[in-house]
Amino acid sequence: MTGADVTKRPKGAYDLVGKNLKLNTREDIAPYVSEIEQMEPLVEIHLGGNTLGVGACMALADVLKTKKTLKVADLADIFTGRLITEIPDSLRALCDAMVDLPELEEVNLSDNAFGGRSAEPMVNLLTNNHHIRILKLSNNGLGVSGGTIVADALYEAAQKLKEKGETRQLRSLICGRNRLENGSAPNWARAFAAHGGLKEVRMYQNGIRMEGVKAICEGLSQCKDLEVLDLQDNTATFRGSHAVATALPNWPHLRVLNLSDCLLKSRGGGLLFETLSYGHNKKLEALHVQYCDLDRKSLHKLGEAIELHLSELSLLEINGNFADEEDPSINRIIAALEKWGKTDVLDELDEMDPEGEEDPDDEDDDDDEEEEDKPDAEADELADKLASARIAA
C-alpha cells in the first residue's frame, strides 16, 4: 500500500500526514489518487506535511469532486517550498473541487502561508458550500486584503442561506497569525454577526488593535451560543476591554476566554472582571489573562468574580501581571477558588512582576490610536513577500 496502512486508519480516512512527499505532477500523485479513488466511502483526507504542485493538485481535485461522502478535508501544510505564483492555481483547483460536496463539514487550510493573493481562489468554496461547520485558516499571511476577501465571502454565504430561509452552519472559525489588523475587522464583524450560530472564534496574533477588537466584539454579540473566544496577543487596552465586557452578557455559554498578551491594563481588566462578577458567564471554564499589565486592584476584582459566580473554572492563567505570589489580591483569588473546591486551577505565577506599573502615557493609547490600516498594493506585496519567505523555509 502506497499510503498509510488502511488497518491503522479510522474507517473511511485517508492519511498521508508527515510523509514528506514532493508531488509535483499528475504522474507523481497518481498512485495516491488511485488509492483515494478506491476508498468507498471516503470520509476524511489528511495530507499535511507533504508538498503538492499544480499538476498534483489538479489530479487530486479530479477525484475529490467525486467523493460526495467527504466530511473532513485536512489540507494544512501542503505547499512548503512552492512558488507563491503557483499556489493560487493549486488552491483554486482543490477548493473548486469541494464546492458541491454535500457532507463537507471541516476544511483545514492552515499553515500554508500563501499570502493575500491566494484568498480569492477560496471564495467560490466559502461562498457556495453551505455545509462547512469548521474552517481553519491560521498561519497563512492573509493580511488585511486577504482577510477582507475571506470575511466577505463568509458574509455572502450567510446572505445566500438567509435568502433561502436555511440555517447558517458555520460553528468554528480559526484564523490566527494572519496579520488581519484593524483594516479587515469591520468585515469580520459583519461576517460574525451574519453567522449567529458560531460557537468558537480564534483570532489570535493578528495585530488587531482597540477599534478592531471593538468591531469584532460587536459582531460576535450576535452569536448567543459562543463558547470559545481567543483574541490572544492582540491589543485591547481600555477601549477593547470595554468592548469585550459589553459583549460578555450576550455569551451565557462562554467556556473559554483567552485575552493573554492583550494589554488590558488595570482599567480594562478591572472592568472585565467586574462584568464577570454579574453572573452572566457562569459556565466559564478557562480564563487566560497573562501578561496584561493587571495591577493588584484589578486582580482583587477577579477574586470577587470567582467567589461570586465562576464555580466551573478549571484553568486560570494570570502569570506576568503586577503582583507577587503573596499579595492579598492573589490570596483572594486562591481563597475564591478553594471555595469551589478548585485547588489545582491556578497556573504558575513564576513571572509575576510586583514592582511593575503601567506607563501613565499608555492609558492615552485609546485617544492616540494610529489611523486604521487599509489594504493597499504595498501592504499586499509585503504580505506576499513574508509568505514567500515562510514557504521557502
Residue pairs with C-beta under 8 A, 6 or more apart in sequence:
1 35
2 31
2 32
2 35
3 14
3 15
3 16
3 19
3 32
3 35
4 14
4 15
4 16
9 15
10 43
10 44
11 43
12 39
12 41
12 42
12 43
12 44
12 69
13 43
13 44
13 45
13 46
13 72
14 35
14 36
14 39
14 42
14 44
14 45
14 46
15 44
15 45
15 46
16 32
16 46
16 47
16 49
16 50
17 46
17 47
17 48
17 49
17 74
18 48
18 49
19 49
19 50
20 49
20 50
21 50
21 51
22 28
22 50
22 51
22 81
23 29
23 32
23 50
23 51
23 52
23 53
23 56
24 53
24 55
24 56
25 53
25 55
25 56
26 55
26 56
26 58
26 59
27 55
28 53
28 55
28 56
29 52
29 55
29 56
29 59
29 60
30 59
33 59
33 60
33 62
33 63
36 42
36 45
36 60
36 63
36 64
36 67
37 63
37 66
40 69
41 67
41 69
42 67
42 69
42 70
43 69
43 70
43 71
43 72
44 70
44 71
44 72
44 74
45 64
45 70
45 72
45 73
45 74
45 75
46 72
46 74
47 74
47 75
47 78
48 74
48 75
48 76
48 77
48 78
48 111
49 77
50 78
51 78
51 79
51 80
51 81
51 82
52 60
52 78
52 79
52 82
52 90
53 82
53 86
53 90
54 86
54 89
54 90
54 93
56 90
57 89
57 90
57 91
57 93
57 94
58 90
58 93
60 93
60 94
60 97
61 93
61 94
61 96
61 97
62 97
64 70
64 73
64 94
64 97
64 98
64 101
65 97
65 98
65 100
65 101
67 101
68 101
68 102
68 103
69 103
70 98
70 101
70 103
70 104
71 103
71 104
71 105
71 106
72 105
72 106
72 108
73 98
73 104
73 106
73 107
73 108
74 106
74 108
75 94
75 107
75 108
75 109
75 112
76 108
76 109
76 110
76 111
76 112
76 136
77 110
77 111
77 112
78 112
79 87
79 90
79 112
79 113
79 114
79 391
80 391
80 393
81 391
81 392
82 90
82 391
83 388
84 114
84 115
84 117
84 118
84 384
84 387
84 388
84 391
87 112
87 114
87 118
87 391
88 114
88 117
88 118
88 120
88 121
89 121
91 109
91 112
91 114
91 118
91 121
91 122
92 121
92 124
95 121
95 122
95 124
95 125
96 124
96 125
98 104
98 107
98 125
98 129
99 124
99 125
99 128
99 129
100 129
101 129
101 131
102 131
103 131
104 129
104 131
104 132
105 131
105 132
105 133
105 134
106 132
106 133
106 134
106 135
106 136
107 125
107 132
107 134
107 135
107 136
108 134
108 136
109 122
109 136
109 137
109 140
110 136
110 137
110 138
110 139
110 140
110 174
111 138
111 139
111 140
112 118
112 139
112 140
113 139
113 140
113 141
113 387
113 390
113 391
114 140
114 141
114 387
114 391
115 140
115 141
115 142
115 143
115 146
115 380
115 383
115 384
115 386
115 387
115 388
116 141
116 142
116 143
116 144
116 145
116 146
116 147
116 149
116 375
116 380
116 383
116 384
117 146
117 380
117 384
118 140
118 146
119 142
119 145
119 146
119 147
119 149
119 150
120 149
122 149
122 150
122 153
123 149
123 153
125 132
126 132
126 135
126 150
126 153
126 154
126 157
127 153
127 156
127 157
127 160
128 157
128 160
130 157
130 160
130 161
130 166
130 168
130 169
131 169
132 169
132 170
133 169
133 170
133 171
133 172
134 171
134 172
134 174
135 154
135 170
135 172
135 173
135 174
135 175
136 172
136 174
136 175
137 150
137 173
137 174
137 175
137 178
138 174
138 175
138 176
138 177
138 178
138 202
139 176
139 177
139 178
140 146
140 177
140 178
140 387
141 178
141 179
141 383
141 384
141 386
141 387
141 390
142 150
142 175
142 178
142 179
142 180
142 383
143 178
143 179
143 180
143 181
143 375
143 379
143 380
143 382
143 383
144 179
144 180
144 181
144 183
144 184
144 373
144 374
144 375
144 379
145 184
145 375
145 379
145 380
145 383
146 178
146 380
146 383
147 175
147 178
147 180
147 181
147 183
147 184
147 187
147 188
148 183
148 184
148 187
148 375
150 175
151 184
151 187
151 188
151 190
151 191
152 187
152 191
154 170
154 173
154 191
154 194
154 195
155 187
155 190
155 191
155 194
157 168
157 170
158 168
158 170
158 191
158 194
158 195
159 194
161 167
161 168
161 169
162 168
162 194
167 197
168 194
168 195
168 196
168 197
169 197
170 195
170 197
170 198
171 197
171 198
171 199
171 200
172 198
172 199
172 200
172 201
173 192
173 195
173 198
173 200
173 201
173 202
174 200
174 202
175 202
175 203
175 206
176 202
176 203
176 204
176 205
176 206
176 230
177 204
177 205
177 206
178 206
179 206
179 207
179 383
180 188
180 203
180 206
180 207
180 208
180 212
181 206
181 207
181 208
181 209
181 212
181 373
182 208
182 209
182 211
182 212
182 215
182 372
182 373
183 372
183 373
183 374
183 375
184 375
185 208
185 211
185 212
185 213
185 215
185 216
186 215
188 203
188 215
188 216
188 219
189 215
189 216
189 218
189 219
189 220
190 219
191 219
192 198
192 201
192 216
192 219
192 220
192 222
192 223
193 218
193 219
193 220
193 221
193 222
193 223
195 223
196 222
196 223
196 224
197 223
197 225
198 220
198 223
198 225
198 226
199 223
199 225
199 226
199 227
199 228
199 253
200 226
200 227
200 228
201 220
201 223
201 226
201 228
201 229
201 230
202 228
202 229
202 230
203 216
203 230
203 231
203 234
204 230
204 231
204 232
204 233
204 234
204 258
205 232
205 233
205 234
206 234
207 234
207 235
208 216
208 231
208 234
208 235
209 234
209 235
209 240
209 369
209 370
210 235
210 236
210 237
210 239
210 240
210 365
210 366
210 369
211 239
211 369
211 372
212 234
212 372
213 231
213 234
213 235
213 236
213 239
213 240
213 243
213 244
213 262
214 239
214 240
214 242
214 243
216 231
216 243
217 240
217 243
217 244
217 246
217 247
218 243
218 247
220 226
220 229
220 247
220 250
220 251
221 246
221 247
221 250
222 250
223 250
223 251
224 250
224 251
224 252
224 253
225 253
226 250
226 251
226 253
226 254
227 253
227 254
227 255
227 256
228 254
228 255
228 256
229 251
229 254
229 256
229 257
229 258
230 256
230 258
231 244
231 258
231 259
231 262
232 258
232 259
232 260
232 261
232 262
232 288
233 260
233 261
233 262
234 240
234 262
235 262
235 263
236 243
236 244
236 259
236 262
236 263
236 264
236 268
237 263
237 264
237 265
237 268
237 362
237 363
237 365
237 366
238 265
238 267
238 268
238 271
238 363
238 366
239 366
239 369
240 262
240 264
240 268
241 262
241 264
241 265
241 267
241 268
241 269
241 271
241 272
242 268
242 271
244 259
244 272
245 271
245 272
245 274
245 275
248 254
248 272
248 275
248 276
248 280
248 281
249 275
249 278
249 280
251 280
251 281
252 280
252 281
252 282
252 283
253 283
254 281
254 283
254 284
255 283
255 284
255 285
255 286
256 284
256 285
256 286
256 288
257 281
257 284
257 286
257 287
257 288
258 286
258 288
259 272
259 288
259 289
259 292
260 288
260 289
260 290
260 291
260 292
260 317
261 290
261 291
261 292
262 289
262 292
263 292
263 293
263 362
264 272
264 289
264 292
264 293
264 294
264 298
265 292
265 293
265 294
265 358
265 362
265 363
266 293
266 294
266 295
266 297
266 298
266 322
266 358
267 298
267 363
268 292
269 289
269 292
269 293
269 294
269 298
269 299
269 301
269 302
270 297
270 298
270 301
272 289
273 298
273 301
273 302
273 304
273 305
274 301
274 305
276 284
276 302
276 305
276 309
276 310
277 301
277 304
277 305
277 308
277 309
278 309
279 308
279 309
281 309
281 310
282 309
282 310
282 311
282 312
283 312
284 310
284 312
284 313
285 312
285 313
285 314
285 315
286 313
286 314
286 315
286 316
287 310
287 313
287 315
287 316
287 317
288 315
288 317
289 302
289 317
289 318
289 321
290 317
290 318
290 319
290 320
290 321
291 319
291 320
291 321
292 320
292 321
293 321
293 322
293 356
293 358
293 362
294 302
294 318
294 321
294 322
294 323
295 321
295 322
295 323
295 357
295 358
296 322
296 323
296 327
296 328
296 329
297 329
299 318
299 321
299 323
299 327
299 329
299 330
299 332
299 333
300 328
300 329
300 332
302 318
302 329
302 333
303 329
303 332
303 333
303 335
303 336
304 332
304 336
306 313
306 316
306 333
306 336
306 337
306 340
307 332
307 335
307 336
307 339
310 336
310 340
311 340
313 337
313 340
313 342
313 345
314 342
314 345
315 345
315 347
316 333
316 337
316 345
316 346
316 347
317 347
318 333
318 346
318 347
318 349
319 347
319 348
319 349
319 350
319 351
319 352
320 351
320 352
320 353
321 352
321 353
321 356
322 352
322 353
322 354
322 356
322 357
322 358
323 329
323 330
323 352
323 354
324 330
324 352
324 354
325 349
325 352
327 354
330 349
330 352
333 346
334 346
337 343
337 345
337 346
373 379
